[in-house]
Amino acid sequence: MIGIGKRRSRNARAVVTGAGSGIGQAFAVELAARGGQVVVSDIDLRAAQATVNVIQDEGGRAHALKCDVSRLEDVEWMATRANDWFEAVPTLVINNAGVGAGGPLIGDVSMDDWQWTLGINLWGPIHGCHVFAPILREAGYGGIINVSSAASFGAAPRMAAYNVSKAGVLSLSETLSAELSGTGVNVSVLCPTLVKTNIFETGRINRQSVAAGSALMRAIGMSPRKVARITLDAHDRGGLYVMPQLDAKVGWEIKRHAPRTYTRALGLLERFGPLKDDEAAVPTHAHTRG
């Protein structure tokens, strides 16, 4: 019998994408600390191996794999390799790999940036759910955690591609939760605000926003390990929506009860300090994905 009750995060056979750094790394390390075996996936194999080294130094068991989640064939290969390494099917899958994007207005965002952002942030979780949901459904036990963002409902200006990608992950998670209801497989979707990761520095974000966002993140951002712990505990309780910070919860309630007022207020706030068009159109182009 796998697991006890709903404590899916304990002694899990877990697959975590984008686990070379940030929230993904925190999930992998925390799951190992909870007695789990972890497949650590990232597009940067050296980063994935560094996470494995951390886990092994703490007495855990982990295995590094290189995977580009925007490619279905990569995710299918990862599932096969994970099954071989575990010598059994996974019991927990965390679709975490993601990138940041922002700056230009809709119409100025390049199609390349749209495709890059959606390919990783949205198609990555789609591929993960497409491959692993049938496996877990057949097993009759386990969990899927999709990492979205408060941007999924926040709809802040100048973040169109990122907002759309994360809104898709939220909808995907809600749909999958309904489809897996009663199967023994739980679905959770993580919607944080600021977390102390490198997303600003490694995404396609204009220079001014990188500086401002990084400073704010250092000042008030939550640690990735705390986010991972809160999320895994909520998942164990059967929670669907996980919003680890108060500002995410407040934004969610305001958006639900006063959506028009909410969007108008965002527009007014953006106009108080708009980015210059020439600055907004200069993204960084680091390709960091799990």
Secondary structure, DSSP 8 states (H G I E B T S, - for coil): --SSTT-TTTT-EEEETTTTSHHHHHHHHHHHHTT-EEEEEESSHHHHHHHHHHHHHTT-EEEEEE--TTSHHHHHHHHHHHHHHHTS--SEEEE-----EE-S-TTTS-HHHHHHHHHHHTHHHHHHHHHHHHHHHHHT-EEEEEE--THHHH--TT-HHHHHHHHHHHHHHHHHHHHTTTTTEEEEEE--S-BSSSHHHHSEE-HHHHHHHHHHHHHH-B-HHHHHHHHHHHHHTT-SEE--SHHHHHHHHHHHH-HHHHHHHHHHHHHHS---HHHHT---------
